[in-house]
Amino acid sequence: MTGNPCWQAIPTKLSEAQFEQFVLPHLSLGRRGPPPTLPLHRLFNYILRALYMGCQWKMLPIDRNAKGCPEIHYTRIYRIFRRWQADGCIDAIFSGSVHQLHQDQLLDLSVIHGDGTTTAAKKG
């Protein structure tokens, strides 16, 4: 079975320009506490990687710093993800990026499949 050459893989890493265009406008930023040790762009790429891999957060491969230690702890990445999820940022990123692609006429709607079927549960 040959693949369609126009299909693209699920993105697991965004460039800084893509992050600033599609993601950053929709993120809630913390107002208290110390600033993040890593740029938001890198944190978001870690979240994308975890979601793509489907692994446990503690199994997420994290780059090491010059001292050989992980550059950030996996629990910090998880907490940021949960905060963005609770604030509605993840939904806003999806909606905003689809809207932007539609405005730029880059959204291909020729093949859309929506499945609205439901199965009734049997009792007894």
C-alpha positions as CSV (number, residue, x, y, z in Angstrom):
1,M,0.0,0.0,0.0
2,T,1.6,3.3,-1.1
3,G,1.2,6.3,1.1
4,N,-0.2,9.6,-0.1
5,P,2.8,12.0,-0.5
6,C,0.9,15.0,0.6
7,W,0.2,13.6,4.0
8,Q,2.3,15.0,6.7
9,A,3.4,13.4,10.0
10,I,2.1,14.6,13.3
11,P,4.4,17.4,14.5
12,T,6.5,16.5,17.5
13,K,8.7,19.6,17.4
14,L,7.9,23.2,16.5
15,S,10.4,25.9,15.4
16,E,10.4,29.1,17.5
17,A,8.7,30.9,14.6
18,Q,5.9,28.3,14.5
19,F,5.6,28.4,18.3
20,E,5.3,32.2,18.3
21,Q,2.8,32.2,15.5
22,F,0.4,29.4,16.5
23,V,1.0,28.6,20.2
24,L,2.3,31.6,22.2
25,P,-0.8,33.9,21.7
26,H,-3.0,31.2,23.4
27,L,-0.9,30.4,26.4
28,S,-1.5,31.5,29.9
29,L,1.6,32.7,31.6
30,G,2.4,32.4,35.3
31,R,2.4,35.6,37.3
32,R,4.0,34.4,40.5
33,G,7.2,32.6,41.3
34,P,10.4,32.4,39.5
35,P,10.5,32.4,35.7
36,P,10.8,29.1,33.9
37,T,14.3,27.8,33.6
38,L,13.6,26.8,29.9
39,P,12.0,28.9,27.2
40,L,8.3,28.1,26.7
41,H,9.1,26.9,23.2
42,R,11.3,24.1,24.7
43,L,8.7,23.2,27.3
44,F,6.0,23.0,24.7
45,N,8.2,20.7,22.5
46,Y,8.6,18.4,25.5
47,I,4.8,18.3,25.9
48,L,4.4,17.5,22.2
49,R,6.9,14.7,22.5
50,A,5.2,13.2,25.5
51,L,1.8,13.3,23.9
52,Y,3.1,11.8,20.7
53,M,5.1,9.0,22.4
54,G,2.2,8.1,24.8
55,C,4.7,7.4,27.5
56,Q,4.6,8.0,31.2
57,W,5.8,11.5,32.1
58,K,8.7,10.0,34.1
59,M,9.9,8.1,31.0
60,L,10.0,11.3,28.9
61,P,13.5,11.6,27.4
62,I,14.9,14.9,28.7
63,D,18.1,16.5,27.3
64,R,21.0,16.9,29.7
65,N,22.7,20.1,30.6
66,A,26.5,20.7,30.7
67,K,26.8,19.1,34.2
68,G,25.1,15.9,32.9
69,C,21.9,16.5,34.8
70,P,18.4,16.7,33.2
71,E,17.7,20.3,32.2
72,I,14.3,20.1,33.8
73,H,12.4,17.6,35.9
74,Y,9.5,15.8,34.3
75,T,7.1,16.9,37.0
76,R,7.6,20.5,36.1
77,I,6.7,19.7,32.4
78,Y,3.6,17.8,33.6
79,R,2.5,20.7,35.9
80,I,2.8,23.2,33.1
81,F,0.8,20.9,30.8
82,R,-1.9,20.5,33.4
83,R,-2.1,24.3,34.0
84,W,-2.4,25.0,30.3
85,Q,-5.0,22.2,30.0
86,A,-7.0,23.6,32.9
87,D,-6.8,27.2,31.5
88,G,-8.2,26.0,28.2
89,C,-4.9,26.8,26.4
90,I,-4.7,23.4,24.6
91,D,-8.2,23.8,23.1
92,A,-7.4,27.5,22.1
93,I,-4.1,26.4,20.4
94,F,-6.0,23.8,18.3
95,S,-8.8,26.2,17.4
96,G,-6.5,29.1,16.7
97,S,-4.2,27.1,14.5
98,V,-7.1,25.7,12.5
99,H,-8.5,29.2,12.1
100,Q,-5.1,30.5,11.0
101,L,-4.7,27.7,8.4
102,H,-8.2,28.3,7.1
103,Q,-7.5,32.1,6.7
104,D,-4.3,31.3,4.8
105,Q,-6.2,28.8,2.7
106,L,-3.8,26.0,3.7
107,L,-6.5,23.8,5.3
108,D,-7.5,20.9,3.1
109,L,-11.1,20.0,3.8
110,S,-11.5,17.5,0.9
111,V,-11.2,14.5,3.2
112,I,-13.0,14.8,6.5
113,H,-14.6,11.9,8.3
114,G,-16.8,12.6,11.3
115,D,-18.2,9.6,13.1
116,G,-21.2,10.4,15.2
117,T,-22.5,6.9,15.8
118,T,-23.4,5.8,19.3
119,T,-24.0,2.3,20.7
120,A,-26.7,1.8,23.2
121,A,-25.8,-0.2,26.2
122,K,-27.8,-3.4,26.8
123,K,-29.1,-3.9,30.3
124,G,-29.5,-7.4,31.7
